[in-house]
Amino acid sequence: MGTARVGLIGVGILGRPVAEELLAAGLPLVVRDVRPEAVAGLAEQGAVVASSASEVGERCDLVLLLVQTADQCRDVVAELLMVASPGTTVAVMATVTPEVVHQLAEQAAAVGIDLVDAPMAGKGEASVRDHSIWVLAGGEAGVVERLRPATDAFAGRLVHAGPLGSGAAVKLAHNVMVYLGYLATLEAVELARAAGVADGLVEEVTRASGTLSDQSAVWLEIYERRRLDPGPPEEEAMLRTSAALLDKDLRHAVELGDRLGVDLPGVRLMVGRGAATYAVDGGSA
């Protein structure tokens, strides 16, 4: 294969900053996204821009998947498995269910490819840029360790969460807490506003008491700003994607809970409220 390269498929909200941090660290990188605008400028930074997932599989021995959905993971992995060399490592960094991870890993193992789950937890792009994001990996310890040369370039910690699927489960649990925190914050500020409480006071009080998490505080700043000014179209598009991911992740959490016999009534109530949470597409509290 020559010089070992990292492949990155899915240059989106997190994929773009991850790609740029990998390049800044001097790692040989091959990138692929179905949207030409997503990879614009990366060649000038030193990346090879691939025309297909197959090309990434042919060139790389470590491939990071930062696509958004389980179906996208299935499609990309199917393409990779047709061309990748035995011993290639594929890291599914999308938020999917453990069941999906096991299905993909079984397909990969049949052709000698190692697949692990490795979603990320942090405060989005900012945590990639300051290297505070965590990568939550599930799989054999030796295979997970192969991710380290890449994750050291953008993550504060590579966590071996446990067996295959453990990373996916931890990420879903993480997102349940994040999104229900958003909902609690939204309902609190809107209740206070309706009662005539001065804007900003709920935030001030809950910050002082430690009730408002850093994650919810970041979201609240966006929510309150957009309540008065929707902002630029680029932000609207990004938040529309975030709303869809919220609904997708919480549906996955409900699916996992159902399989494990764990009821998640709060999560069930919030599924489908992504647009309202991010105040996009006419969504409102």
N, C-alpha and C positions, 0 to 999 in steps of 0.2 A: 504493500500500500504506500510505501514511501514515508514521508513525514506524517506523523500522526496528526489528525485534524479532529476538531470538535465540530459536529454538525448541530445546527439549531433550526428547527422547523416550527414556524409560528412566530412572526416578528410583530407582536401586538403590544398591548399595554405594558406587559412585563417583558415580553420577548425582545423588544427594542433596547431597553436599558441593559438587559442581560447581555445582548450581543455587543453593545458598545463597551461594557466593562470587560468582557472577554478579550476584545480587541485591544483595549487599553493595557491589559496585562500581557500582551504580546502573544496570545495563543492563536495558532492558525485556525481559522474559522470559515465554515461553509454555511451559508444561510439560505433559507427557502421560505417564501410566503406566496400565496396565490395572488396577492395584491402587489403590483409593481411598486406602488407608492410606499409600501411598508418597508421595503429594503432600500429605498432611495438614499444615496449617500454612504451606504455601508461599504461599497467597493472602494471608495476613496479612502476609507479608514483601514482598508487592508483585507476585507472579507472577500471570499469567493461567493458570488451570487449564483446559486444553482437554479436550473430551469425546471427541476422536478424533485420530488422526494427520493426517487430512485438515484438521482445523481448524488444526493447527500449520502445515501447508503453505500454507494460505490466508493466514495472518497473518504469516508470517516469511519473511525472505530469506536467513537462515542457520539451518540446522537441524543440531543435533548429535545423533547416534544413539548412545546409551549402552545399548542393549539387549545381550543376552548371547550370542546364537547367530546363525549365518548365516541360518537359516530366519526368525528374527525380523527380521533386517535385510531379507531379501527381502520379507517381508510389509509392513513399514513403508514401504520404498522404493516398492513398487508402489502403495500408498495415496497417498503423497506425490506421485508423478508424475502422478496423475490431476488434481491441483488446483494444484500449485505453479506460480508464474509463471516464464517463461523468465528465466534469469539467477540463479535461486535457487541457493544453494550448500548441498550436503549433505555433512556430514563423518561418515564411518563410524568411530566410535571404539571399536567392539567389536573383539575379537581374532578375526579371520577370516583365511582364506588370501588371497593375492594374486589367485588365480583368481576368488574370489567378488567381490572389489573390481572387477576388470575387467568381470565380467558386469554388475554393478550400474551401473558408470559408463557402459557401452555403452547400457543401457536409458535412463539419465538423459539422455545426450547426444542421444538421438533426439527428445527433447521440449525441448531447449534448457536443460537443467539440468546444472550442474557438480557432480560427485561426486568426493570425494577420500577417501583412507584416512587416519585420524588417531588411532591408538590411543595410549594413555598408558603411561608407564613410571615407576615410583616405588615408594613404600612404602604404596600404598593411600590410604585416606582422609587419613591424617596428612600425606601429601605434597601433597594438594589443599589442605588447610587452611593449610599453611605455604608454599604456592606453590613447592614444590621439584619438583613432578612435571614431566616432560617430555612434550610432545605430538610424536609422530613421524609427520610427514605425508608422504604420497606423492601426486604429481600435478604439474600445471603450477605453476610458482613463483607466478604472478600469482593463481591460484585459492587456493593455500595461504595466501597473504598475507591473503586475506579473513577467515581465521579469527582473525587477531591481535587484533581488538578484544575477542573473547570469551576467547581463551586467555590474554591478558594479565591477566585477572581471577583466574585460578586456577593458572596454570602458570609455572614458572621459565623455560622455554624452549620455543619453537615451532621444531622442527627440520624443515627441508626435507630429507627423507631421500633424495629422488630421484624418478624417474618413478612413475606410478601403481602401487600395490602394494608400493612400497619400505617404506613405513611398516609395513604388515602383516608383511612379511618380517623387519624389524628387531625388531618386537614378539615374533614367534614365537621368534626367536633369543634375545632377552632372557629369555623365559619358560622356554626350555630350560635356560638357566644357573641361573635362580632355582629351578626345581623340582628339578633334579638336585642342586643345593646343599642343598635341604631333605632329599632322600633320603640324601645323604652324611652330613648332620648327624644325622639320625634313627638311622642304622645305627651311627654312631660312639658316640653316647651310650648306645644300648642294648647295644652290645658291652661298653663300659666298665662299665655297670651290672651286667651279668651276671657280669663278672669281679671284682666287689666294689669297684670304684673309687667313691670318694665322689661323691654327686650334686653336680654343678656344677663338678667339676674339669676335665672335658673342655672345657666352655665357657670356663673361666678360661684354660686352656692355649692353646686355639685363638684366643681373643681376643688374647692376648699375642703369639702368633706371626703374627697377621694372617691366619690360615687361615679363621676364621669371619667371613663377610660380615655387614654390617649387616642385610641383608635376612633372612638365615638366623637371625640373633640374635633378630630380632623374632618370627619363626615359632617358634623354640625356646622362648622365654618362654611362648608360648601353649600349645605342646605339653606342656611340663613341668607347667604349671599345671593343664591339663585331665587330665593323667594322674592327678592326685590328686583333682580336683574338676571335674566336667563343666561347671560354671558355669551361668548362666541359659539358659532356652530360646531367648532371642533370639540369644545367641552361637552356640548349637548350630545354629540355622537359618542364620545367616550363614556359618558354616564348612561346612555341608552344601552351600551354594551354591558356596563356594570350592573344595570338593572336586570338584564337577561341572565347574567351569570348568578346573581343573587337567587333568582327563582330556580335556576337549574341546580345550584348547589343545595338549596333547601329541599328540593324534590329528592335529590340523591340521599340526603340525610334521612328523610322519611322512609325511603326505600330500604336503607340499611337498618333503620330502627325496626321496621316491619319484619325483616328477615331475622333479626335478633330478639324479637319479642319485646322491644322497648318502645313504648308510646311516647310521642313527642308532640303534645298538644299545642305548645306555643309555636313550634315550627310549622305545624299544619296551618295555623291561623295566618302565618306570614307568607306562606307560599302564594305567589301571584301578586304580591305587593311591591315588587321591585320598582315599577314605574312610580308609584306613590312615594317610595322611600327616597328615590333619587330625583323626584319632581321633574320627570321627563314625560313626553308624549301625553300631556294633559293630566298626568297622575297627580293626585293631591292627597294630603293627609286625611 
